[in-house]
């Protein structure tokens, strides 16, 4: 009997091997191997790997049809080029009855690529002498060309308006040199030109003017624009009216004699002057290729002109406009240690998923965001933020739509995680996370943990955050978010947890901006911000570490460290029930701000049938579950909502703060249990930034129940889990 069993086991093992699978199948997991050089009809074994992930999924479906087993698809080192979206769709390409892992094999580097790597022989000296005459003499000898037709690229994309409150859409063709993003040739290279005087502000879509009239303004005297042969193809970008609203519009013409610019289309708020941020730069100008990485695409000849780096190793061009991967309706899928790069759109689109884990993946050089959860909004007009319909695999008008439809369920799914990932050099943000139901307050339980997200606003500058968190009951923990001119974390919804994050070098260029921002909805309650490190926030203009804007209510801010944290560390713009306790503030202009704007210039939000009434009634604020979970909310209208009540600032440590509060102190009682000093209160190493408190610190004597901040636990730690 034993001998018969032995021969049966040998026979089973041979069958498994002959079918192309690892003997791990006998232990419960089927391993399928993939190589960028695999053959079309390969079996998927280690020696005969499949040639694509799609082929591996087909093999997996066949293998599990009769006997479902967990599947691991292992990618060998190489670059996997995508000319269409890779789909993991329930009932179409996958069956969630089977757990699935798609991972790089061991420590090998598997790259999913949404573009083309240019062959070195296609990089040539400029052949069109008349076009070359447009380059500056200093730059002309260094500029090279790539014939896009010869490179197999027919779709160059189209430049489009982008910025605050505009729809998000895939970028145009971009070039990446030695893995670094190129820039459409611009002037000035690293600064802007002030708007001198506005002759015509143009129509203002923000206030309902749909006449589509461009603006007209003068600029400081400069002869530079006189070099531009075809300014009608150029665009300008900048903060044309308000410092929190970037925009980009195409030029109509430039009168270089009078120094007057006229635009083809309006800016969202119109054009203004007299503020230091009201300025512009011009781009898409071949005459301005004068730095390594700058480029220009001539639409007529399909020729790309660029200035290479001194040591040119690789040139890549983005092509794919749809998401690189779409994960829809599935559960228990894991992506591990994959690289997503060089695409015009987003990295991954997720919708209606459960327990999907994205672990140790890297997203870089994308035209949009790295990961997007839930539905987006397909705009009716690609240049307008008004209206639209819910749609999959797009972002579009989603930010404005959520603002206007605050209970919109994006169908993001539940218990999905993004962990140990890095996202950088993206065009319009890092991670857009949602989940949960704002009507029932059912939690989404989606989470971002231990991720590094930086340099995420290459194209769109404002309100394209490192992480956008919406819905109910989701979390952001142990992340590093940094290097952006505007918002690091943008929050909508209820009962979210923001903890152990390191947020720095945010709001570096914009005005009236917060590293963590939320506001304009008194029903968005129950959010907790604790054990985070906010530092080196701001730059040229007024910025905040945490911005409770326009009546934002009910956030608990506990155990955070604020160091050089903008103009104001905690800015409360007319809201109530925001509690600051057990925090440390160091070397910041104001620890807090408080005002009664809802009684003053923002009082229109409280009028009958106004914004606040609409948002409160949308969630049935005076009925369960809101009236039970947030008892005070049910009597919001009876509690003099224009007054900023019950905001608390207690048991905090303030070190070298110029002023404790900006605004009337009576609105934010500064309790005597705070510890204020101009000296080192007893940090372990004040000079070198070790702000842990010594055992003999004065703080313990002054605030006897002060809790030590868990500074060693804050932030991202590099971690990879390797699959074999």
PEBEL-V360771 format. One record per helix or strand. SS is the DSSP state (hx for helix, st for strand). FROM is the first residue (numbers start at 1). TO is the last residue. If there is no record, write none. Layout:
SS;FROM;TO / SS;FROM;TO
//
This chain:
hx;2;18 / hx;23;27 / st;29;39 / st;50;50 / hx;53;64 / st;70;75 / st;78;81 / st;86;90 / st;94;94 / st;100;105 / st;110;113 / st;115;117 / hx;120;122 / st;123;125 / hx;129;132 / hx;137;140 / st;143;147 / st;163;163 / st;168;168 / st;175;177 / st;180;181 / st;183;184 / st;186;187 / st;193;200 / hx;205;207 / st;216;219 / hx;224;227 / hx;231;233 / st;235;239 / st;247;255 / st;260;263 / st;278;283 / hx;286;288 / st;294;298 / st;303;307 / st;315;318 / st;325;328 / st;331;331 / st;333;336 / st;338;343 / st;348;351 / st;353;354 / st;357;359 / st;362;366 / st;371;373 / st;376;378 / st;389;391 / st;396;396 / hx;398;404 / st;413;414 / st;417;419 / st;422;426 / st;431;433 / st;436;437 / st;442;443 / st;447;449 / st;452;454 / st;467;469 / st;472;472 / st;475;477 / st;480;484 / st;489;491 / st;494;494 / st;497;499 / st;502;506 / st;513;519 / st;528;530 / st;533;537 / st;543;549 / st;556;558 / st;561;566 / st;568;572 / st;579;581 / st;584;586 / st;590;594 / hx;597;599 / hx;603;606 / hx;611;618 / hx;626;629 / hx;631;638 / st;648;650 / st;653;655 / st;659;662 / hx;665;667 / st;670;670 / st;675;677 / st;683;685 / st;690;693 / hx;698;702 / hx;711;713 / st;723;723
//
